[in-house]
Amino acid sequence: MTAPSWTDSSDADADADADADADADPEATGTATGAGTGTGTGPAAESTRWDARLWTVLLILSANMILDAIEVSLVLVALPSIGAALGLDLWTAQWLMSGFAVGFATLLVLGPRLNARLGRRRVYLAAMLLFAAASVVGGLTDSAALLIATRVVKGLSAALTAPTGLAIIGTTFPSGPQQRRAVSVYALFGAAGFTVGLLLSGALLTESWRWTLLFPAPVALILLVFALRIIPRDRGAVPAPRVTPALLRNRQLLRSAVGAACLNGTYQSLLLLLVFQTQRQLGWSPWQSAVALLPACVPLAVTVPFAGAMTARWGTGRLIALGATAPLLGYALYLWRPDSGSYLTGMLPTLLLVGAGFVLSFAALNLQATGALPPAERAAAVPLFQTAVQVGAVVMLPATAALLGSHHGHRPALTLITAVSGIGLLAALTGLRTPHRQVAP
């Protein structure tokens, strides 16, 4: 849910849930959302192996997923360098982050309709080409307006490739344990993308800030060449999911959307604050800044394969409440001591608590959003949920940047972040009073 990204990778069950969940029980449904172990049982599951073609399809789709996730953290660490090179203030520079989120949010709901009209394969390939072209233009321009526009375009492209990639998995891999295992791999790549982007950014910035924008272009083009040959053609027409008024009034979906928006919006806002604080106030190098942020994202990447088992054992309500409490404590701690000179006693505890929040609630929020819905409605519910995730960043990043630029220090921005995190906790606590019922597919 970090970028996506994220991510987020759990856009995941949007188009493929009807196939992925066809023979799943509630516990297995947790696996199908991109969080389970993907372990099959029974003779049929054990005897069936993926051939080279299936592995190649999965690796191409997963590599593109990690590229989408990289986009967020790659530019995050580079913002101070880009701002200094182009003469941008913090408010303008942050649009390189929130512009991507705007593009992502814009097409998440419309993407399935494009897939239904034009075909998944065609939409996926076109979005990859558009992503590569925007990367080249963004890396070469000196115009802030054009650079921000390319970020919006890349967000639009990612909103098509991330869920469409999962939909292709849903029609390529046999339903059941094999498909759940494929989705788990896809989700793992997405969760790891943010971490990879941080490290790449620190390395690329030693040469030039332009490489952080240009780097995705050749990678996307290489993946596109393989995808043209490997990605299977569509198997007939796919109906577009339909958003109904009843779905928009679904309390469980709305509660999950509010919680996820607060979690993602405050998370990205804190990282924006820390990047500028470490590089401009404390004089750290981009590489030091990138490494310092790792505790906020590595835990999620490591624990994604076990999230399905966690939700099956503890239930979504308790995990979401704990996942909202941990970041709130972290933000409150940093609000208390925003200018602590020690990383170990200042930033690190906050970053670990924020990372713990994602570990606890990343999969649980997705499951709560759709768990009580019949499969026919989940395909429409997941894009709505993921749109809310991106809207959290769209709202919070500009607000945080405005407060940081008000010359009153970090406390106003940290106060906003803490307050919004509190709203997320309130939404989570209301969910504890409501029994959540999984609907069998």
Buried (B, 14 or more C-beta within 10 A) or exposed (E): BBBBBBBBBBBBBBBBBBBBBBEBEBBBBBBBBBBBBBBBEEEEBEEEEBEEEBEBBBBBBBBBBBBBBBBBBBBBBBBBBBBEEBEBEBEBBBBBBBBBBBBBBBBBBBBBBBBBEEBBBBBBBBBBBBBBBBBBBBBEBEEBEEBBBBBBBBBBBBBBBBBBBBBBBBBBBBBBBBBBBBBBBBBBBBBBBBBBBBBBBBBBBEEBBBBBBBBBBEBBBEBBEBBEEBBEEBEEEBEBBEBEEEBEEBEBBBBBBBBBBBBBBBBBBBBBBBBBBBBEEBEBEBBBBBBBBBBBBBBBBBBBBBBBBBBBEEBBBBBBBBBBBBBBBBBBBBBEBBEBEEBEEBBBBBBBBBBBBBBBBBBBBBBBBBBBBEBEBBBBBBBBBBBBBBBBBBBBBBBBBBBBBEEEEBEBBBBBBBBBBBBBBEBBBBBEEEEBEBBEB
